Amino acid sequence: MQNLLTDVDGVRVGHADDARLASGVTAVVFDSPVVAALDVRGGGPGTREDALLDLASTVEAIDGFALAGGSAYGLDAGAGIQAWLAEQGRGLRVGGALIPIVPGAIVFDLINGGDKEWGRFPPYRDLGYAAAEAAGASFALGSVGAGLGATTANFKGGLGSASATTPGGITVGALAVVNAAGSVTVGDGPWFWAAPFERGDEFGGRGLPAAFTPEMLAMRLKRAAGASAVENTTLVVVVTDAILNKPQAKRLAMMAQTGMARAIYPVHAPLDGDLVFAAATGKKPIDPLAGLTELGMLAANTVARAIARGVYEAAALPLPAALPAWKERFGR
């Protein structure tokens, strides 16, 4: 176990980013098609192929996920991942056509100081292809891929991941791109809201403060009074090796959203586009009631840990007025 999304067998993750752009793409690709669903709680999401994940839609399985910066421009990343999958002979066959199914979502990082003057076409399609091509069992955390340009209210955001296994042997992994309007830390201190769920010292081992002051509980928002509904969003992918149908995957996504509430303060605001993709590789049977409940509980804890790790592992952008990184202020 690497404490990564790829601890679920059959899942690979790759990044591609551009330091000058201060943005990037993360590809999640599956070795074979998986059942998937989506739960959206934020007020300003940006998505691609999300309708296919609706319970009433005909398509039952997908081939990958595209996560990107760039706001709406970043939705092009899915086309790059789709192109790479098609070259591997992957996708839904319709007559003589082959169509890889790649839902995706974006975060807003257009005003983080990077050079977004890319000319006629944005670079996200090519970054998506490169991210898929780079996908493997190990991947970096922090300021990489779709998390390169991510920020929070008080610290540099980033990409985090975590995994866990139920007592019955079902594995669940989470990957989070943390670009929240709110804060992942208690006040401006070293404590993470997700501290009760930390394993070892995976995000510093600082625990929680001895007491909570009114100042710690005050609302912190990115850009304060100038906050906009399109500037934020935390994206999460949860994958399990359990055998789930589409409604069960939807329930898993809904339960996993609780992890955001355990890690971000405030969360699911009209200023965010928070969402969770859930996918099941279908390798291990699970009880549809108690088993799925236990899995959803563990998934929520794993999401909270992944979010904290995204901020903990992030590095500040080398740009004027860039937010500090957690480690820059508190060490390890």
Secondary structure, 3 states (H helix, E strand, C coil): CCCCHHHCCCEEEEEEEECCCCEEEEEEEEEEEEEEEEEECCCCCCEECHHHHCCCCCCCCEEEEEEECCHHHHHHHHHHHHHHHHHCCCCEEECCEEECCCCEEECCCCCCCCCCCCCCCCCHHHHHHHHHHCCECCCCCECCHHHCCCECCCCECEEEEEEEECCCCCEEEEEEEEECCCECECCCCCCECCHHHCCCCCCCCCCCCCCCCHHHHCCCCCCHHHCCCCCCEEEEEEEEEECCCHHHHHHHHHHHCHHHHHHCECCCCCCCCCEEEEEEEEEECCCCCHHHHHHHHHHHHHHHHHHHHHHHCCCCCCCCCCCCCHHHHHCC
